[in-house]
Amino acid sequence: MLKFEEIYLRAAEHKSGVDVLEQLLPEASSVEAVASLDESRFLAEMTRCIFQAGFVWRVINQKWQGFEDVFHGFDVNRVLSLQPEDWEEICADTRIARNRQKIGSVRVNAQFIEDIALETGSFGRFIADWPASDLIGLLELLKKRGARLGGNTGQRFLRNVGKDSFYLGKDVIRCLQNSGLDIKDNPTSKKELAAIQQAFNQWHEESNRSYTHISKIAAYTISS
């Protein structure tokens, strides 16, 4: 397993130097900023990521105000109060992308958010306080208890709400493989995911950098 220092130097070389690389790294949200997000913003980002999956992101972004209007600002209680006839109207509404399965995920995920809030006191605090050293565990929970939040969709959701997290895009996977990890191009087994988590934990301990930055730096060892 390569040390993080070697990963960093490779990324810096790809990006024409350390200064350029550092400027490319995003400013991370604080734990408190994530914890204080309104529940509606979590539901909105879940929905955005779900609808963007397998679709042209630009189209979803252009229609986004329509999504906000149709789903009442993604107010969790309001969404959960919608009746079957309301959902039928939503499925026919041209202001959004009319995918019945994805539309149905909004209600399931609203219920998921409410359930976690009832169990723990706050969905935002629950997400914010989950340790980055067990992101695989959080992603598994999103997959099991939410709707259509498995794979990269759940990862993008966490990144979008500001949670310190890695994103397993193609470049990051290639970097992990080049670093000595025996994983497939699309790792899904528990063994592979545990190895990925361990690798990020090791690099975090070596560098004291956020998982978000480590993930970005890993990707930059491949992308130019």
PyMOL CGO cylinders between C-alpha atoms (Angstrom):
from pymol import cmd
from pymol.cgo import CYLINDER

trace = [
    CYLINDER, 0.00, 0.00, 0.00, 1.53, 3.31, -1.05, 0.3, 1, 1, 1, 1, 1, 1,
    CYLINDER, 1.53, 3.31, -1.05, 2.04, 6.03, 1.53, 0.3, 1, 1, 1, 1, 1, 1,
    CYLINDER, 2.04, 6.03, 1.53, -0.06, 9.16, 1.19, 0.3, 1, 1, 1, 1, 1, 1,
    CYLINDER, -0.06, 9.16, 1.19, 3.04, 11.26, 0.55, 0.3, 1, 1, 1, 1, 1, 1,
    CYLINDER, 3.04, 11.26, 0.55, 3.61, 9.37, -2.70, 0.3, 1, 1, 1, 1, 1, 1,
    CYLINDER, 3.61, 9.37, -2.70, -0.04, 9.83, -3.69, 0.3, 1, 1, 1, 1, 1, 1,
    CYLINDER, -0.04, 9.83, -3.69, 0.22, 13.55, -2.99, 0.3, 1, 1, 1, 1, 1, 1,
    CYLINDER, 0.22, 13.55, -2.99, 3.41, 13.96, -5.03, 0.3, 1, 1, 1, 1, 1, 1,
    CYLINDER, 3.41, 13.96, -5.03, 1.86, 12.14, -7.99, 0.3, 1, 1, 1, 1, 1, 1,
    CYLINDER, 1.86, 12.14, -7.99, -1.21, 14.37, -7.85, 0.3, 1, 1, 1, 1, 1, 1,
    CYLINDER, -1.21, 14.37, -7.85, 0.95, 17.50, -7.62, 0.3, 1, 1, 1, 1, 1, 1,
    CYLINDER, 0.95, 17.50, -7.62, 2.92, 16.38, -10.67, 0.3, 1, 1, 1, 1, 1, 1,
    CYLINDER, 2.92, 16.38, -10.67, -0.30, 15.89, -12.64, 0.3, 1, 1, 1, 1, 1, 1,
    CYLINDER, -0.30, 15.89, -12.64, -1.52, 19.34, -11.62, 0.3, 1, 1, 1, 1, 1, 1,
    CYLINDER, -1.52, 19.34, -11.62, 1.72, 21.23, -12.35, 0.3, 1, 1, 1, 1, 1, 1,
    CYLINDER, 1.72, 21.23, -12.35, 2.76, 21.72, -8.76, 0.3, 1, 1, 1, 1, 1, 1,
    CYLINDER, 2.76, 21.72, -8.76, 1.71, 21.80, -5.15, 0.3, 1, 1, 1, 1, 1, 1,
    CYLINDER, 1.71, 21.80, -5.15, 0.28, 25.33, -5.28, 0.3, 1, 1, 1, 1, 1, 1,
    CYLINDER, 0.28, 25.33, -5.28, -2.10, 24.48, -8.12, 0.3, 1, 1, 1, 1, 1, 1,
    CYLINDER, -2.10, 24.48, -8.12, -3.15, 21.24, -6.42, 0.3, 1, 1, 1, 1, 1, 1,
    CYLINDER, -3.15, 21.24, -6.42, -3.94, 22.97, -3.13, 0.3, 1, 1, 1, 1, 1, 1,
    CYLINDER, -3.94, 22.97, -3.13, -6.05, 25.59, -4.90, 0.3, 1, 1, 1, 1, 1, 1,
    CYLINDER, -6.05, 25.59, -4.90, -8.15, 22.83, -6.46, 0.3, 1, 1, 1, 1, 1, 1,
    CYLINDER, -8.15, 22.83, -6.46, -9.12, 21.31, -3.10, 0.3, 1, 1, 1, 1, 1, 1,
    CYLINDER, -9.12, 21.31, -3.10, -12.61, 22.36, -1.93, 0.3, 1, 1, 1, 1, 1, 1,
    CYLINDER, -12.61, 22.36, -1.93, -13.21, 24.09, 1.35, 0.3, 1, 1, 1, 1, 1, 1,
    CYLINDER, -13.21, 24.09, 1.35, -14.78, 21.56, 3.69, 0.3, 1, 1, 1, 1, 1, 1,
    CYLINDER, -14.78, 21.56, 3.69, -17.99, 22.18, 5.62, 0.3, 1, 1, 1, 1, 1, 1,
    CYLINDER, -17.99, 22.18, 5.62, -17.76, 21.97, 9.39, 0.3, 1, 1, 1, 1, 1, 1,
    CYLINDER, -17.76, 21.97, 9.39, -19.48, 19.25, 11.37, 0.3, 1, 1, 1, 1, 1, 1,
    CYLINDER, -19.48, 19.25, 11.37, -21.77, 21.91, 12.86, 0.3, 1, 1, 1, 1, 1, 1,
    CYLINDER, -21.77, 21.91, 12.86, -22.67, 23.25, 9.42, 0.3, 1, 1, 1, 1, 1, 1,
    CYLINDER, -22.67, 23.25, 9.42, -23.83, 19.80, 8.33, 0.3, 1, 1, 1, 1, 1, 1,
    CYLINDER, -23.83, 19.80, 8.33, -25.63, 19.16, 11.62, 0.3, 1, 1, 1, 1, 1, 1,
    CYLINDER, -25.63, 19.16, 11.62, -27.56, 22.44, 11.35, 0.3, 1, 1, 1, 1, 1, 1,
    CYLINDER, -27.56, 22.44, 11.35, -28.89, 21.85, 7.83, 0.3, 1, 1, 1, 1, 1, 1,
    CYLINDER, -28.89, 21.85, 7.83, -32.66, 21.80, 7.63, 0.3, 1, 1, 1, 1, 1, 1,
    CYLINDER, -32.66, 21.80, 7.63, -34.16, 18.37, 6.96, 0.3, 1, 1, 1, 1, 1, 1,
    CYLINDER, -34.16, 18.37, 6.96, -35.60, 19.71, 3.72, 0.3, 1, 1, 1, 1, 1, 1,
    CYLINDER, -35.60, 19.71, 3.72, -32.09, 20.22, 2.33, 0.3, 1, 1, 1, 1, 1, 1,
    CYLINDER, -32.09, 20.22, 2.33, -31.16, 16.61, 3.00, 0.3, 1, 1, 1, 1, 1, 1,
    CYLINDER, -31.16, 16.61, 3.00, -34.29, 15.42, 1.21, 0.3, 1, 1, 1, 1, 1, 1,
    CYLINDER, -34.29, 15.42, 1.21, -33.64, 17.85, -1.64, 0.3, 1, 1, 1, 1, 1, 1,
    CYLINDER, -33.64, 17.85, -1.64, -30.08, 16.60, -2.18, 0.3, 1, 1, 1, 1, 1, 1,
    CYLINDER, -30.08, 16.60, -2.18, -31.17, 12.97, -1.99, 0.3, 1, 1, 1, 1, 1, 1,
    CYLINDER, -31.17, 12.97, -1.99, -33.73, 13.72, -4.68, 0.3, 1, 1, 1, 1, 1, 1,
    CYLINDER, -33.73, 13.72, -4.68, -31.31, 15.69, -6.85, 0.3, 1, 1, 1, 1, 1, 1,
    CYLINDER, -31.31, 15.69, -6.85, -28.73, 12.88, -6.78, 0.3, 1, 1, 1, 1, 1, 1,
    CYLINDER, -28.73, 12.88, -6.78, -31.36, 10.22, -7.49, 0.3, 1, 1, 1, 1, 1, 1,
    CYLINDER, -31.36, 10.22, -7.49, -32.78, 12.05, -10.48, 0.3, 1, 1, 1, 1, 1, 1,
    CYLINDER, -32.78, 12.05, -10.48, -29.32, 12.91, -11.83, 0.3, 1, 1, 1, 1, 1, 1,
    CYLINDER, -29.32, 12.91, -11.83, -28.30, 9.24, -11.78, 0.3, 1, 1, 1, 1, 1, 1,
    CYLINDER, -28.30, 9.24, -11.78, -28.49, 7.92, -15.34, 0.3, 1, 1, 1, 1, 1, 1,
    CYLINDER, -28.49, 7.92, -15.34, -29.79, 11.24, -16.62, 0.3, 1, 1, 1, 1, 1, 1,
    CYLINDER, -29.79, 11.24, -16.62, -28.33, 14.46, -18.01, 0.3, 1, 1, 1, 1, 1, 1,
    CYLINDER, -28.33, 14.46, -18.01, -27.43, 16.49, -14.93, 0.3, 1, 1, 1, 1, 1, 1,
    CYLINDER, -27.43, 16.49, -14.93, -27.88, 19.77, -16.78, 0.3, 1, 1, 1, 1, 1, 1,
    CYLINDER, -27.88, 19.77, -16.78, -31.53, 18.96, -17.48, 0.3, 1, 1, 1, 1, 1, 1,
    CYLINDER, -31.53, 18.96, -17.48, -32.25, 18.17, -13.83, 0.3, 1, 1, 1, 1, 1, 1,
    CYLINDER, -32.25, 18.17, -13.83, -30.49, 21.35, -12.71, 0.3, 1, 1, 1, 1, 1, 1,
    CYLINDER, -30.49, 21.35, -12.71, -32.48, 23.42, -15.20, 0.3, 1, 1, 1, 1, 1, 1,
    CYLINDER, -32.48, 23.42, -15.20, -35.72, 21.92, -13.87, 0.3, 1, 1, 1, 1, 1, 1,
    CYLINDER, -35.72, 21.92, -13.87, -34.71, 22.18, -10.23, 0.3, 1, 1, 1, 1, 1, 1,
    CYLINDER, -34.71, 22.18, -10.23, -36.98, 25.07, -9.27, 0.3, 1, 1, 1, 1, 1, 1,
    CYLINDER, -36.98, 25.07, -9.27, -39.83, 22.94, -10.58, 0.3, 1, 1, 1, 1, 1, 1,
    CYLINDER, -39.83, 22.94, -10.58, -38.76, 20.13, -8.24, 0.3, 1, 1, 1, 1, 1, 1,
    CYLINDER, -38.76, 20.13, -8.24, -38.69, 22.56, -5.32, 0.3, 1, 1, 1, 1, 1, 1,
    CYLINDER, -38.69, 22.56, -5.32, -42.18, 23.78, -6.17, 0.3, 1, 1, 1, 1, 1, 1,
    CYLINDER, -42.18, 23.78, -6.17, -43.74, 20.37, -6.84, 0.3, 1, 1, 1, 1, 1, 1,
    CYLINDER, -43.74, 20.37, -6.84, -42.35, 18.87, -3.63, 0.3, 1, 1, 1, 1, 1, 1,
    CYLINDER, -42.35, 18.87, -3.63, -43.23, 21.91, -1.50, 0.3, 1, 1, 1, 1, 1, 1,
    CYLINDER, -43.23, 21.91, -1.50, -39.65, 22.90, -0.80, 0.3, 1, 1, 1, 1, 1, 1,
    CYLINDER, -39.65, 22.90, -0.80, -38.97, 19.30, 0.26, 0.3, 1, 1, 1, 1, 1, 1,
    CYLINDER, -38.97, 19.30, 0.26, -40.57, 19.94, 3.61, 0.3, 1, 1, 1, 1, 1, 1,
    CYLINDER, -40.57, 19.94, 3.61, -40.50, 16.46, 5.14, 0.3, 1, 1, 1, 1, 1, 1,
    CYLINDER, -40.50, 16.46, 5.14, -43.83, 16.73, 6.97, 0.3, 1, 1, 1, 1, 1, 1,
    CYLINDER, -43.83, 16.73, 6.97, -45.53, 18.20, 3.91, 0.3, 1, 1, 1, 1, 1, 1,
    CYLINDER, -45.53, 18.20, 3.91, -44.22, 15.42, 1.67, 0.3, 1, 1, 1, 1, 1, 1,
    CYLINDER, -44.22, 15.42, 1.67, -45.38, 12.76, 4.12, 0.3, 1, 1, 1, 1, 1, 1,
    CYLINDER, -45.38, 12.76, 4.12, -48.86, 14.31, 4.23, 0.3, 1, 1, 1, 1, 1, 1,
    CYLINDER, -48.86, 14.31, 4.23, -49.38, 13.98, 0.47, 0.3, 1, 1, 1, 1, 1, 1,
    CYLINDER, -49.38, 13.98, 0.47, -52.23, 11.67, -0.51, 0.3, 1, 1, 1, 1, 1, 1,
    CYLINDER, -52.23, 11.67, -0.51, -52.23, 9.04, -3.31, 0.3, 1, 1, 1, 1, 1, 1,
    CYLINDER, -52.23, 9.04, -3.31, -54.03, 11.42, -5.66, 0.3, 1, 1, 1, 1, 1, 1,
    CYLINDER, -54.03, 11.42, -5.66, -51.36, 14.06, -4.99, 0.3, 1, 1, 1, 1, 1, 1,
    CYLINDER, -51.36, 14.06, -4.99, -48.64, 11.63, -6.03, 0.3, 1, 1, 1, 1, 1, 1,
    CYLINDER, -48.64, 11.63, -6.03, -50.53, 10.82, -9.22, 0.3, 1, 1, 1, 1, 1, 1,
    CYLINDER, -50.53, 10.82, -9.22, -50.61, 14.51, -10.06, 0.3, 1, 1, 1, 1, 1, 1,
    CYLINDER, -50.61, 14.51, -10.06, -46.89, 14.80, -9.35, 0.3, 1, 1, 1, 1, 1, 1,
    CYLINDER, -46.89, 14.80, -9.35, -46.14, 11.88, -11.66, 0.3, 1, 1, 1, 1, 1, 1,
    CYLINDER, -46.14, 11.88, -11.66, -47.84, 13.80, -14.48, 0.3, 1, 1, 1, 1, 1, 1,
    CYLINDER, -47.84, 13.80, -14.48, -46.32, 17.20, -13.70, 0.3, 1, 1, 1, 1, 1, 1,
    CYLINDER, -46.32, 17.20, -13.70, -44.15, 18.49, -16.55, 0.3, 1, 1, 1, 1, 1, 1,
    CYLINDER, -44.15, 18.49, -16.55, -42.14, 20.74, -14.24, 0.3, 1, 1, 1, 1, 1, 1,
    CYLINDER, -42.14, 20.74, -14.24, -40.06, 17.73, -13.19, 0.3, 1, 1, 1, 1, 1, 1,
    CYLINDER, -40.06, 17.73, -13.19, -38.57, 14.63, -14.81, 0.3, 1, 1, 1, 1, 1, 1,
    CYLINDER, -38.57, 14.63, -14.81, -41.46, 12.18, -14.79, 0.3, 1, 1, 1, 1, 1, 1,
    CYLINDER, -41.46, 12.18, -14.79, -39.91, 8.95, -13.59, 0.3, 1, 1, 1, 1, 1, 1,
    CYLINDER, -39.91, 8.95, -13.59, -42.46, 7.20, -11.37, 0.3, 1, 1, 1, 1, 1, 1,
    CYLINDER, -42.46, 7.20, -11.37, -39.93, 5.06, -9.50, 0.3, 1, 1, 1, 1, 1, 1,
    CYLINDER, -39.93, 5.06, -9.50, -37.70, 8.01, -8.71, 0.3, 1, 1, 1, 1, 1, 1,
    CYLINDER, -37.70, 8.01, -8.71, -40.67, 10.15, -7.73, 0.3, 1, 1, 1, 1, 1, 1,
    CYLINDER, -40.67, 10.15, -7.73, -41.72, 7.40, -5.34, 0.3, 1, 1, 1, 1, 1, 1,
    CYLINDER, -41.72, 7.40, -5.34, -38.31, 7.52, -3.69, 0.3, 1, 1, 1, 1, 1, 1,
    CYLINDER, -38.31, 7.52, -3.69, -39.04, 11.02, -2.39, 0.3, 1, 1, 1, 1, 1, 1,
    CYLINDER, -39.04, 11.02, -2.39, -41.69, 9.78, -0.01, 0.3, 1, 1, 1, 1, 1, 1,
    CYLINDER, -41.69, 9.78, -0.01, -39.60, 6.82, 1.16, 0.3, 1, 1, 1, 1, 1, 1,
    CYLINDER, -39.60, 6.82, 1.16, -36.63, 9.07, 1.86, 0.3, 1, 1, 1, 1, 1, 1,
    CYLINDER, -36.63, 9.07, 1.86, -38.80, 11.60, 3.67, 0.3, 1, 1, 1, 1, 1, 1,
    CYLINDER, -38.80, 11.60, 3.67, -39.94, 8.76, 5.93, 0.3, 1, 1, 1, 1, 1, 1,
    CYLINDER, -39.94, 8.76, 5.93, -36.32, 7.65, 6.35, 0.3, 1, 1, 1, 1, 1, 1,
    CYLINDER, -36.32, 7.65, 6.35, -35.31, 11.14, 7.47, 0.3, 1, 1, 1, 1, 1, 1,
    CYLINDER, -35.31, 11.14, 7.47, -38.23, 11.38, 9.90, 0.3, 1, 1, 1, 1, 1, 1,
    CYLINDER, -38.23, 11.38, 9.90, -37.50, 7.93, 11.35, 0.3, 1, 1, 1, 1, 1, 1,
    CYLINDER, -37.50, 7.93, 11.35, -33.83, 8.73, 11.98, 0.3, 1, 1, 1, 1, 1, 1,
    CYLINDER, -33.83, 8.73, 11.98, -34.80, 12.07, 13.54, 0.3, 1, 1, 1, 1, 1, 1,
    CYLINDER, -34.80, 12.07, 13.54, -37.24, 10.31, 15.88, 0.3, 1, 1, 1, 1, 1, 1,
    CYLINDER, -37.24, 10.31, 15.88, -34.64, 7.68, 16.79, 0.3, 1, 1, 1, 1, 1, 1,
    CYLINDER, -34.64, 7.68, 16.79, -31.70, 10.02, 17.35, 0.3, 1, 1, 1, 1, 1, 1,
    CYLINDER, -31.70, 10.02, 17.35, -33.11, 13.51, 17.81, 0.3, 1, 1, 1, 1, 1, 1,
    CYLINDER, -33.11, 13.51, 17.81, -31.77, 15.00, 14.59, 0.3, 1, 1, 1, 1, 1, 1,
    CYLINDER, -31.77, 15.00, 14.59, -31.12, 13.65, 11.11, 0.3, 1, 1, 1, 1, 1, 1,
    CYLINDER, -31.12, 13.65, 11.11, -28.51, 16.34, 10.47, 0.3, 1, 1, 1, 1, 1, 1,
    CYLINDER, -28.51, 16.34, 10.47, -26.66, 15.58, 13.68, 0.3, 1, 1, 1, 1, 1, 1,
    CYLINDER, -26.66, 15.58, 13.68, -26.83, 11.87, 12.89, 0.3, 1, 1, 1, 1, 1, 1,
    CYLINDER, -26.83, 11.87, 12.89, -25.15, 12.38, 9.50, 0.3, 1, 1, 1, 1, 1, 1,
    CYLINDER, -25.15, 12.38, 9.50, -22.66, 14.95, 10.79, 0.3, 1, 1, 1, 1, 1, 1,
    CYLINDER, -22.66, 14.95, 10.79, -21.48, 12.87, 13.75, 0.3, 1, 1, 1, 1, 1, 1,
    CYLINDER, -21.48, 12.87, 13.75, -21.11, 9.56, 11.91, 0.3, 1, 1, 1, 1, 1, 1,
    CYLINDER, -21.11, 9.56, 11.91, -17.35, 8.86, 11.91, 0.3, 1, 1, 1, 1, 1, 1,
    CYLINDER, -17.35, 8.86, 11.91, -15.59, 9.22, 8.57, 0.3, 1, 1, 1, 1, 1, 1,
    CYLINDER, -15.59, 9.22, 8.57, -13.55, 6.18, 9.57, 0.3, 1, 1, 1, 1, 1, 1,
    CYLINDER, -13.55, 6.18, 9.57, -16.72, 4.14, 8.92, 0.3, 1, 1, 1, 1, 1, 1,
    CYLINDER, -16.72, 4.14, 8.92, -18.17, 5.79, 5.84, 0.3, 1, 1, 1, 1, 1, 1,
    CYLINDER, -18.17, 5.79, 5.84, -18.84, 2.36, 4.37, 0.3, 1, 1, 1, 1, 1, 1,
    CYLINDER, -18.84, 2.36, 4.37, -21.18, 1.73, 7.29, 0.3, 1, 1, 1, 1, 1, 1,
    CYLINDER, -21.18, 1.73, 7.29, -23.05, 4.98, 6.67, 0.3, 1, 1, 1, 1, 1, 1,
    CYLINDER, -23.05, 4.98, 6.67, -23.35, 4.24, 2.96, 0.3, 1, 1, 1, 1, 1, 1,
    CYLINDER, -23.35, 4.24, 2.96, -24.74, 0.80, 3.76, 0.3, 1, 1, 1, 1, 1, 1,
    CYLINDER, -24.74, 0.80, 3.76, -27.34, 2.38, 6.05, 0.3, 1, 1, 1, 1, 1, 1,
    CYLINDER, -27.34, 2.38, 6.05, -28.38, 4.84, 3.34, 0.3, 1, 1, 1, 1, 1, 1,
    CYLINDER, -28.38, 4.84, 3.34, -28.76, 1.95, 0.93, 0.3, 1, 1, 1, 1, 1, 1,
    CYLINDER, -28.76, 1.95, 0.93, -30.79, -0.22, 3.31, 0.3, 1, 1, 1, 1, 1, 1,
    CYLINDER, -30.79, -0.22, 3.31, -33.07, 2.35, 4.91, 0.3, 1, 1, 1, 1, 1, 1,
    CYLINDER, -33.07, 2.35, 4.91, -33.38, 4.89, 2.14, 0.3, 1, 1, 1, 1, 1, 1,
    CYLINDER, -33.38, 4.89, 2.14, -34.58, 4.47, -1.43, 0.3, 1, 1, 1, 1, 1, 1,
    CYLINDER, -34.58, 4.47, -1.43, -32.23, 4.46, -4.44, 0.3, 1, 1, 1, 1, 1, 1,
    CYLINDER, -32.23, 4.46, -4.44, -29.32, 5.72, -2.31, 0.3, 1, 1, 1, 1, 1, 1,
    CYLINDER, -29.32, 5.72, -2.31, -26.90, 2.88, -3.00, 0.3, 1, 1, 1, 1, 1, 1,
    CYLINDER, -26.90, 2.88, -3.00, -23.59, 3.10, -4.84, 0.3, 1, 1, 1, 1, 1, 1,
    CYLINDER, -23.59, 3.10, -4.84, -22.34, 6.44, -6.09, 0.3, 1, 1, 1, 1, 1, 1,
    CYLINDER, -22.34, 6.44, -6.09, -25.72, 8.11, -5.48, 0.3, 1, 1, 1, 1, 1, 1,
    CYLINDER, -25.72, 8.11, -5.48, -25.31, 7.86, -1.72, 0.3, 1, 1, 1, 1, 1, 1,
    CYLINDER, -25.31, 7.86, -1.72, -21.70, 9.03, -1.98, 0.3, 1, 1, 1, 1, 1, 1,
    CYLINDER, -21.70, 9.03, -1.98, -22.69, 12.08, -4.01, 0.3, 1, 1, 1, 1, 1, 1,
    CYLINDER, -22.69, 12.08, -4.01, -25.46, 12.87, -1.55, 0.3, 1, 1, 1, 1, 1, 1,
    CYLINDER, -25.46, 12.87, -1.55, -23.00, 12.92, 1.35, 0.3, 1, 1, 1, 1, 1, 1,
    CYLINDER, -23.00, 12.92, 1.35, -20.57, 15.07, -0.63, 0.3, 1, 1, 1, 1, 1, 1,
    CYLINDER, -20.57, 15.07, -0.63, -23.34, 17.49, -1.64, 0.3, 1, 1, 1, 1, 1, 1,
    CYLINDER, -23.34, 17.49, -1.64, -24.52, 18.08, 1.94, 0.3, 1, 1, 1, 1, 1, 1,
    CYLINDER, -24.52, 18.08, 1.94, -20.96, 18.77, 3.07, 0.3, 1, 1, 1, 1, 1, 1,
    CYLINDER, -20.96, 18.77, 3.07, -20.22, 15.52, 4.90, 0.3, 1, 1, 1, 1, 1, 1,
    CYLINDER, -20.22, 15.52, 4.90, -16.50, 14.76, 4.99, 0.3, 1, 1, 1, 1, 1, 1,
    CYLINDER, -16.50, 14.76, 4.99, -16.40, 11.70, 2.75, 0.3, 1, 1, 1, 1, 1, 1,
    CYLINDER, -16.40, 11.70, 2.75, -14.72, 9.97, -0.15, 0.3, 1, 1, 1, 1, 1, 1,
    CYLINDER, -14.72, 9.97, -0.15, -16.23, 9.51, -3.59, 0.3, 1, 1, 1, 1, 1, 1,
    CYLINDER, -16.23, 9.51, -3.59, -15.35, 6.30, -5.42, 0.3, 1, 1, 1, 1, 1, 1,
    CYLINDER, -15.35, 6.30, -5.42, -15.23, 7.58, -8.98, 0.3, 1, 1, 1, 1, 1, 1,
    CYLINDER, -15.23, 7.58, -8.98, -13.22, 5.82, -11.67, 0.3, 1, 1, 1, 1, 1, 1,
    CYLINDER, -13.22, 5.82, -11.67, -10.08, 7.85, -11.02, 0.3, 1, 1, 1, 1, 1, 1,
    CYLINDER, -10.08, 7.85, -11.02, -10.15, 7.18, -7.27, 0.3, 1, 1, 1, 1, 1, 1,
    CYLINDER, -10.15, 7.18, -7.27, -10.64, 3.46, -7.89, 0.3, 1, 1, 1, 1, 1, 1,
    CYLINDER, -10.64, 3.46, -7.89, -7.71, 3.46, -10.32, 0.3, 1, 1, 1, 1, 1, 1,
    CYLINDER, -7.71, 3.46, -10.32, -5.54, 5.24, -7.77, 0.3, 1, 1, 1, 1, 1, 1,
    CYLINDER, -5.54, 5.24, -7.77, -6.43, 2.67, -5.11, 0.3, 1, 1, 1, 1, 1, 1,
    CYLINDER, -6.43, 2.67, -5.11, -5.58, -0.14, -7.53, 0.3, 1, 1, 1, 1, 1, 1,
    CYLINDER, -5.58, -0.14, -7.53, -2.28, 1.51, -8.43, 0.3, 1, 1, 1, 1, 1, 1,
    CYLINDER, -2.28, 1.51, -8.43, -1.54, 1.86, -4.72, 0.3, 1, 1, 1, 1, 1, 1,
    CYLINDER, -1.54, 1.86, -4.72, -1.73, -1.89, -4.21, 0.3, 1, 1, 1, 1, 1, 1,
    CYLINDER, -1.73, -1.89, -4.21, -5.38, -2.56, -3.39, 0.3, 1, 1, 1, 1, 1, 1,
    CYLINDER, -5.38, -2.56, -3.39, -6.80, -5.73, -4.93, 0.3, 1, 1, 1, 1, 1, 1,
    CYLINDER, -6.80, -5.73, -4.93, -10.22, -4.43, -5.93, 0.3, 1, 1, 1, 1, 1, 1,
    CYLINDER, -10.22, -4.43, -5.93, -12.36, -4.58, -9.05, 0.3, 1, 1, 1, 1, 1, 1,
    CYLINDER, -12.36, -4.58, -9.05, -13.18, -1.58, -11.22, 0.3, 1, 1, 1, 1, 1, 1,
    CYLINDER, -13.18, -1.58, -11.22, -16.63, -1.56, -9.61, 0.3, 1, 1, 1, 1, 1, 1,
    CYLINDER, -16.63, -1.56, -9.61, -15.99, -2.78, -6.06, 0.3, 1, 1, 1, 1, 1, 1,
    CYLINDER, -15.99, -2.78, -6.06, -19.11, -3.97, -4.28, 0.3, 1, 1, 1, 1, 1, 1,
    CYLINDER, -19.11, -3.97, -4.28, -18.10, -6.85, -2.01, 0.3, 1, 1, 1, 1, 1, 1,
    CYLINDER, -18.10, -6.85, -2.01, -17.80, -6.31, 1.74, 0.3, 1, 1, 1, 1, 1, 1,
    CYLINDER, -17.80, -6.31, 1.74, -14.14, -7.32, 1.57, 0.3, 1, 1, 1, 1, 1, 1,
    CYLINDER, -14.14, -7.32, 1.57, -13.36, -4.75, -1.12, 0.3, 1, 1, 1, 1, 1, 1,
    CYLINDER, -13.36, -4.75, -1.12, -15.27, -1.96, 0.60, 0.3, 1, 1, 1, 1, 1, 1,
    CYLINDER, -15.27, -1.96, 0.60, -13.57, -2.72, 3.91, 0.3, 1, 1, 1, 1, 1, 1,
    CYLINDER, -13.57, -2.72, 3.91, -10.18, -2.56, 2.19, 0.3, 1, 1, 1, 1, 1, 1,
    CYLINDER, -10.18, -2.56, 2.19, -11.08, 0.80, 0.65, 0.3, 1, 1, 1, 1, 1, 1,
    CYLINDER, -11.08, 0.80, 0.65, -12.15, 2.18, 4.02, 0.3, 1, 1, 1, 1, 1, 1,
    CYLINDER, -12.15, 2.18, 4.02, -8.93, 0.92, 5.60, 0.3, 1, 1, 1, 1, 1, 1,
    CYLINDER, -8.93, 0.92, 5.60, -6.86, 2.58, 2.87, 0.3, 1, 1, 1, 1, 1, 1,
    CYLINDER, -6.86, 2.58, 2.87, -8.55, 5.94, 3.40, 0.3, 1, 1, 1, 1, 1, 1,
    CYLINDER, -8.55, 5.94, 3.40, -8.21, 5.58, 7.17, 0.3, 1, 1, 1, 1, 1, 1,
    CYLINDER, -8.21, 5.58, 7.17, -4.47, 4.93, 6.74, 0.3, 1, 1, 1, 1, 1, 1,
    CYLINDER, -4.47, 4.93, 6.74, -4.01, 7.95, 4.47, 0.3, 1, 1, 1, 1, 1, 1,
    CYLINDER, -4.01, 7.95, 4.47, -6.00, 10.10, 6.89, 0.3, 1, 1, 1, 1, 1, 1,
    CYLINDER, -6.00, 10.10, 6.89, -3.76, 9.05, 9.78, 0.3, 1, 1, 1, 1, 1, 1,
    CYLINDER, -3.76, 9.05, 9.78, -0.64, 9.75, 7.72, 0.3, 1, 1, 1, 1, 1, 1,
    CYLINDER, -0.64, 9.75, 7.72, -1.75, 13.15, 6.43, 0.3, 1, 1, 1, 1, 1, 1,
    CYLINDER, -1.75, 13.15, 6.43, -4.32, 14.46, 8.92, 0.3, 1, 1, 1, 1, 1, 1,
    CYLINDER, -4.32, 14.46, 8.92, -6.29, 15.63, 5.88, 0.3, 1, 1, 1, 1, 1, 1,
    CYLINDER, -6.29, 15.63, 5.88, -10.02, 15.33, 5.41, 0.3, 1, 1, 1, 1, 1, 1,
    CYLINDER, -10.02, 15.33, 5.41, -11.42, 12.32, 3.58, 0.3, 1, 1, 1, 1, 1, 1,
    CYLINDER, -11.42, 12.32, 3.58, -12.82, 14.71, 0.99, 0.3, 1, 1, 1, 1, 1, 1,
    CYLINDER, -12.82, 14.71, 0.99, -9.37, 16.13, 0.24, 0.3, 1, 1, 1, 1, 1, 1,
    CYLINDER, -9.37, 16.13, 0.24, -7.76, 12.69, 0.21, 0.3, 1, 1, 1, 1, 1, 1,
    CYLINDER, -7.76, 12.69, 0.21, -10.37, 11.51, -2.29, 0.3, 1, 1, 1, 1, 1, 1,
    CYLINDER, -10.37, 11.51, -2.29, -9.78, 14.54, -4.52, 0.3, 1, 1, 1, 1, 1, 1,
    CYLINDER, -9.78, 14.54, -4.52, -6.01, 14.13, -4.36, 0.3, 1, 1, 1, 1, 1, 1,
    CYLINDER, -6.01, 14.13, -4.36, -6.31, 10.44, -5.20, 0.3, 1, 1, 1, 1, 1, 1,
    CYLINDER, -6.31, 10.44, -5.20, -8.40, 11.30, -8.26, 0.3, 1, 1, 1, 1, 1, 1,
    CYLINDER, -8.40, 11.30, -8.26, -5.85, 13.88, -9.39, 0.3, 1, 1, 1, 1, 1, 1,
    CYLINDER, -5.85, 13.88, -9.39, -3.15, 11.19, -9.61, 0.3, 1, 1, 1, 1, 1, 1,
    CYLINDER, -3.15, 11.19, -9.61, -5.06, 9.92, -12.65, 0.3, 1, 1, 1, 1, 1, 1,
    CYLINDER, -5.06, 9.92, -12.65, -6.90, 12.89, -14.15, 0.3, 1, 1, 1, 1, 1, 1,
    CYLINDER, -6.90, 12.89, -14.15, -4.90, 15.64, -15.81, 0.3, 1, 1, 1, 1, 1, 1,
]
cmd.load_cgo(trace, "trace")
